[in-house]
Amino acid sequence: MDTRTPEELLAGMTWSQKLAQLQILWRRDQDDALALARGGIGALFWPQSAERTNALQRAAIEESAHGIPLLIGLDVLHGQFTIFPTPLAQAASFDRSVPAADARISAAEARSGGVNWTFAPMVDVARDPRWGRVVEGFGEDSFLAAALGAAKVAAYQGDDLTAADVLAACVKHFVAYGAAEAGRDYNTTDVSRRRLRETYLEPFRSAVAAGAASVMAAFNSLNGTPMHAHRRLLTDVLKAEYGFEGVVVGDADGVAQLVRHGVARDEADAVRQSLAAGLDIVMGGPELAGDDVPLIERGAVDAARIDDAVLRVLRLKKALGLFQNPFADAAAERTAPTPQTLRTAQDAAERCVVLLKNQGAVLPLPAGTQRILLTGPYATSTDHLGAWVQHFGAQAGTLADALRAELPEATWTVASGAEFLGPSDADIREAVLLAAKSDLVLIAVGEPSSISGEAGSRADIRLPGDQEHLIQAIADTGVPFVVILITGRPLVVEAWIDRAPAALLAWHLGTRGPEAIARVVAGAVNPGGRVPMTFPRAAGQIPIHHDAENTGRPARTGGSMAVHRWDVGLQGPNNLDDYYTSKFLDLERGPRFAFGHGLSFTTFCLEAASLSTSEIPCTELRAGARVVVSASVRNVGERDGDDVVLVYLSDPVASLAQPVQRLRGFRRVAVAAGEAASVSFELGVDDLGFWDDEDRFVLEPGELVLTVTDGTDAERLALNVTP
Ligand code: BGC
């Protein structure tokens, strides 16, 4: 057992040896990787087996100058061999246990093969569904992202990082990456201080409080400073203010990209600026200490800063127990799912499905001998894993097989038209003919995984190809149908949603996605998911999210003036009250599906919402007092089901205009038919105050409104905060 302390190790290291510890590199070729390990590199990407990882660790320990073990990193985002729903789908569960289950199984599978560091969770708040990376995070709401991100960090890391089934987590991408202008990946961001605090930083603060071992800097520049060189945020906020003692890692070649951003002369300058700003590990780029010739000279960065970075890296390796035992037990390596991990992944997937629409209770399908046509590109596609999975052989089945197994008495016809950029006219004609001979049609449409995720921005977020025409053609037949929407992002569904009697939002649900969908369709599972990111009516509305501020001229909702015709606009206003308001002339107001929307096969009603007090002084709140919001939900329908209760805060009169609502609590509860369940939420100063634009958190006296809602019912409660 190696008992050297990080400080002792540091004392014996040369400048080059220190720099080598501050880098993670990819090397597909094992000999190249071994050479780096011998040279004292700090971290490598996973070489894809326990045996190869162990060989690298052996080289590092036995042949490098100081015998320091390696961090072995990998993006394990929503599964290693057992693939869980995408993180955005997980957010739809409104259930902390879903990301936690993913993280526990992912960690056990990955660590067994020698990975000790995952680049997850991604907690970037995202309000622009054109951005492909929305699929990797928890949606548009910072409170939800903060809660689910913290749950995931805790589950990846467990209580003891030395355990054989946990990973060091890395929350990413710090910060405001999701604010990319126009939703174009890697694009510039420009964000006010208050919005940075309220919206984008909050999930990071929460993940750090949950003990996250590392944080990844984001590719974007923020208000002119690329995040890899952002000293105020990396050092003053993250490390000093949040007390983050872990490692800040750069994103892939993100340091070298400071040259392209236009703030560094060359790569050496970029490295110097990043390390000085507070970055601890450079990902990719030129070797910092290749052949013992340092890329940056001693003195280019304050020596104490470099020592601090090295100590952070060494302490993480200590915490992971790598000095005691850096080796994975190759005999216990997991390389495939087990029946239990698949069961857990399926449970998780079932919790993520959202029932968007269900006119005339088309769903669930009765078990019986009806004739069902299954069509659309997802009928026979196995593309259910979603973006950001490593290609280690994970495989999902097809909806056709899962549905046949779940509803065996039905007569199934499958007309796939399997091309996402299709279906062709001939496919559509065939589907229409078959629909005419069916009692019901299931249309499984969506985005292939490959068009969401990194660099997966889309300007047009309707269903790709001719899928909308397929839906229209089936709608024209008059045969009842259900749309199953499998997607990595919210889509614009205006062209067909009003014609669809029922629609299920099924995301990319992972290895057991088809089975989960089939169980919902058949009613074995009552869907309880909720939309975690607004579905706009048109891409022109973006960004559109639930916690926007009011304007001085808010648009009226509802009513006959919902859409102004262009000619009315050209002739001048005919209704002054309504005309000069914040709206689009050519679009119905409001979102298509709002944050929090989701139906059930049963009916709930909200009862007895109350506050523990209707009045509380600021002083008491600042001293730690909490206000309790309680309510109860009754299942008045005939099926058991899950309801999601949300608590929103609004602050109608404040020194800075506040969002019309801010999520302050959520709880998913299972309620049996005829029964009721109580829920309660504790709110403290953090929940009731807000950030001003000078980085101060303020709590102001005045009347606050707390709205308790399950999406159908809502009760408003007044809380008077006195001086
Ligand atoms: C992504 C990160 C990821 C890294 C390493 C980058 O391109 O932005 O999210 O962790 O690659 O794979």
Residues whose N, C-alpha, C, O or C-beta is under 5 A from the ligand:
A	BS01	BGC	D75 F119 D251 A252
